[in-house]
Each structure stands twice: as C-alpha cells, then as structure tokens.
C-alpha cells in the first residue's frame, strides 16, 4: 500500500477533472443511443443517493464498518465511469462491491452470507448461485485494473481533531459530510484531505438555529464569493476570531497560512450543496422502477 496518497494508484490513475469525467460518460452514452433513449434514468446524483441507501441497508444487515461502505461506494463510482449502468444489474454490482470492499478493508464476509443477505433485500434481482457474485467480483477488479487500495478523508479528520481543537460534535458533523461526499464525484475529483477540510469548515460554520442544508448552501456561497484567495480567507478568519467560537478563527488562520488548494475546498463545498439541493427531488420509488425496467427487460437479473 502507498502510505502516501500522492504516490498511490488512487492519485495517479483515478483522479480526474470534471471535463474528463464528462467525456468518459459521454463516450459510454454514445455507444448505444437507442438504449439510452429507451431506458432513461434519474439524475446521476439521485441514482447515487439510491445506491448509497441500498448499500447502507445491506451493510447494516452484515454489520459492515463505515470505511468498508465508503470503499464500496468508490468502487461503484469507478466502475460506472467504465461501464454503462444499463448494461449491468446494479443490485449485483452493489453486493459485489461491498463484498470486495470488506476484503480490502480487512473485514471479510463469507460470500454465501453476502448473497443470502442481498437476496433477502432484493429477491428479484440476486441469483442464488454464488458463482454469479464471484464472476462479478472479477469483472469489477478487471475494470478497476486491480487498483483497489483507497485513501479516505476520515484519517485526515482524525489527525486534525487535536490540532484544530475540534469537539466531538464538530467531528460527528464533519464525519457526516464526508459520508455524503461519496454520493458525488468528489472521490474522483479531489484529494481526501481537501474533502476533510471542507467537511470541517461546514461543521464549524453551521449555526444551531439554521437548517442543515440551508446552512451548507449559505456557507458555500460565502466561500465562493469571499474566499478566493488566502488573503480573503485570512480576513474572514480574523473577524471570526472575535466570535465566541474562537476555534473557527483559529481554523481560518490555519487554513490561510497553509498550502491547501482553497479553490478545491470551495468546489468541494459547492458540490455538496448541489447534492443537497437535488436531494429534495429524490424518489426511491422512481429509481427502483427505472432500474427494474431495464434489468428485467434486458435479462440482466439472470
């Protein structure tokens, strides 16, 4: 394992720009426009919410740790920039990604146990033959070029807890933002430490009397408008230092004096806010129906 993110396969081979991701996805869609039109799917972020919720439910049945769930979500996102969703059985992909992630995170599960729990959740879509999941595992590994080791933002968050004098409430809230970033393209766009810093920013600046999503939107707007340079950020930090929560001011000064890519932090927060905005349109029923339609019609559940 590369102890250093910058020398890892994650950084060298699975870090993209938004343009690169869009081009890859457009290439998949151009391969068969007829299928694309015949089986429309929800917004990609809504589909990610559905996948996440299904994966979390399966993980709870198997007592899977959060890091393994996070790893599975990154595997799924990587896989689906190489293969079109409509060419797969997403339920089998979810179960396989979790099975593989548990292996990589040193908390392996028995394949029969995974298949059994998956069949209890999705009896129409998971075959009883365990070899199907085994075959799917090799499919995932192949599409990811056997590059399976991941660095997550959780470690950075834990390392910064003492340095930034973060309370347990701050850590818990930041942890939830990190969990949410797996529902976006951020794991393929920015370094893990950038996600951790964005999550800390949101956790520190949320006000108790505001709704969470609205607070996140307001905070990102402030960043986008005012914190484009280290100087701007330092000025915000200086004024925040006069606030009762002095750790906010300390955080801003630390951030302004460091070498963190501030624009990347801004982009990260805006991506999360975009997710929260679209979440209001989420319908589990719609996602289920549209996935079921192409899986059944194309015989992908066999």
N, C-alpha and C positions, 0 to 999 in steps of 0.2 A: 504493500500500500504506500502511495506517495503521502508522506507526512505533511507535505506542503501542497496546498491547493494549487498554487501556481505551476507546479511541476506535474500535476495529476492529469489523467486522461479526461477527467471532467472539464478541466480548463482548456486543455489542448484540442479536444475533439468534440466537445458538447457545449461549447459556448458560442452563441450566435448573435447577430444583430437582428432587429425586427425585420429588416428587409430580407435577410437571408431566410428567416423562418417563413415569411410570406411567400417567397419564391419557391421554397420546398413544398409548401402546402398547395400552392397554385399548380405546381407540376403534377402532384397527385390528382388534383381535380381535373386537370386537362387530359389525363389518361383515359377517362371514360365519362364524358359529359352526360351521356344518356342516364347512367346510374345516378349521377349527381342530381339530375332533374327528377328522376323517378322516385328517389328516396331522400327528400330534403330533411335536414337535421336542424336542431335548435342552434342558437349562437354557441360558439365553441366554449365560452365561459359557463354557459348554462349546462352544457354537457359535462364540463369538468366538475361542476357542483354535484351533478347526479352521480358521476363516477366516484367522487370523494365520499358522498354519503353512503353509497353502497359498499365501498371498500371499508369504511369505518364500521359499519354494521357487521360485516364479515369478520373484521379484526376483533371486535368485541366478543364475538362468539368463540374466538380462538385465543382470547387474552393476549393479543399481539401488542407489543410496545409501540409507542408513538414513532420512534425512529424507523422502525421497520415499515410502518404505514407510510411514512414520508418517502422512504426509499422506493416503495412500490409505486407511489404516485409519480415520482420522477421517471421510473422505468416506463410507465404507461405513456407519459408525455413524450419521451424519447421515441418509443415505438410508433406512436401515431404521427410523428413527422416523417416516418419512413414508409408507413403503410396506411392506406385509407381506412377509416373506421368501417365503412360499408362493406369492406372485404373481410371482415372479421366477426367473430362472436364476442362482443365486448365483455360479457359476463365471464366467459372462459379466460379472456385476457386479464381481467381483474383478479380472478382467483389465482391464475398462474403468476402474475406479477407479485402478489402477496406471498405466495409460496417461495418464489425465488428470493424476494427481499428478506424473508425470515432466515433463509440460509446465509445470505451475505451479512446480515446483522447478528449472526451467531446465536440465533434463537430459532433453530429449525423446527418445522412442523412435519408430521407424517403426511405423506401425500394422500393416503386414504382419508385421513381426518379432514384435510382441506377440501377434498372432493365431496365428502359427506356433508360438511357444513355448507358448502356452496350449493349443493343440491337441495338442502333444506331451505335455502333462501331463494334460489332460482330453479325450481324443479323442471321447468320447461326448457331451460337453456343449458344445463350442465349434464353431459352424458355420464352414465355410471361407470364407464370404462376409464379407469385411472390413467391408462396409457395415453388418452387424449390430452390430459394435462401435461404429462411428460413430454409429448411431442410439441405442445405449445411452448413449454419451457425452452426447448432448444430453438424454437422459432424466435422467441424474444431475445435469447442470448445472441443468436446469429445477427439479428437486426441491430443489436447494440454493439456488435463487434467484440463481444466478450469483455467490454469495458464497464464493469459493474460496481466498482468501488466509488462511493459518494462522500463528499464533504457537505455537512449540513450547517445551517446558521445557529443551531442550538448550542454548539460548543462555544462560538463567539459570544453569545448571550451570557452563558455561564461564566466565561472568562472576564467579561466586563462588569459583572454584577458588583464585585467588590471595588473595582477601580472607579466606577461611577456612582458608588454608594446607592445602588438600586434596592428598593424594598421588595418584599415578596410579592406585593400586589403589582408592582411595576413589572417584575419578572413574569408573573402569570399572564398579564395582559399582553406583554411583548411576545410571549410564547404563543398566544392565540393568533396574533398577527402573522407570526412565522408559519403556523399551521395553515393559515389562509393563503399564504403566498404560493403554496403548492397547487392551488386551483387556477393559477395564472401561468404565463410563460416565463415568469421571473427565474425559475431554476435553470432555464436555458439562456438567460439574458445577462444576469449579473452575478457577481461573486457572492458566496454565502455571507461574508462579513458585511456586505452592503445591505443585505436583507435584514440582518440582525440590528444594524444601526438604525435603519428605517423603522423597524419594529419598536426599538427603544424610544425613538423620537415620538412616535404615536402614543406609546404608553405613558410617556411623561407629560405630554401636552393635552391629553384628553381631560376635559373638565367634568367633574362628577355630575353637574346638572345638565349635561348635554347627552343626547342620544349618541351611541357609539358610532354609527355610520355617518351621521351628520358631522360629528366632531372630526372624524377622519377626513371627510371632504373639506372641511374648513381648514384643517391643518395643512393638507396638501396644497390648498390654494395659497396659503401664506408662504409656504416654501417656494412654490412656483413663481410667485410674484416678488418675493423679497430676498430669497436666499440663493441667488445665482452665483455669488462669489463668497470667498472666505470672509471678506470684509463685511459684507451684508450679514452673514451668519454671526460674526463676532458681535456686531451691533445688536442683533436680536438677543444674543446671549447676555450681553451686558445689561440690557434692560430686564431680561428675565431674572438676572441675579438678584434684583431688588424685590422679586416676588417672594412670598412665603416659602415656596418650594425651591430652596437655593440649589438643590441638585440639578434643576433644569438649567440654571445659569452655568453651572459647572460643566454640564453635558455640552452645552453650546460652545463654551470656550475650548473644551477638549476637542470638539469636532472641528472648530475653526483653525486650531493650531496643528491639527493632524494632516495626514496625506490622503484622506478619504475623498473619493470622487463624489463631490456634492451633487453634481447633476445626476449621477446614477442613483443617489439617495432620493432625489426629487422624483425621478422617473419611477422608482420603486413604489413610492407612496402613491403616486398618481395611478399606477397600475392597480394597486389595491383598492383605491377609491372607485376606479372604473368597475372592478369586480363587485363592490358593494352596491353600486348603482344598478347594475344589471341584475343583481340577485333578487330584486323586487319583482322581476318578471319570471322568476323561476317557477316551473310547474313540474313536479315529479311525474305526474300522470302523463303529460305531453312527452317528456323524454322517454318514458317507458314505452309508450305507444309507438313512437317513431323508431326506436331501436328494435322493438319486437317485429315491426313491419318488415324491415329489410332482413333481419336474421331469419325469420320464418320463410319469407318469400324466396330467399336465396339458398335455403337449406343449410345455413351455417351453424345450426344447432345440432347437427348430426354427429 
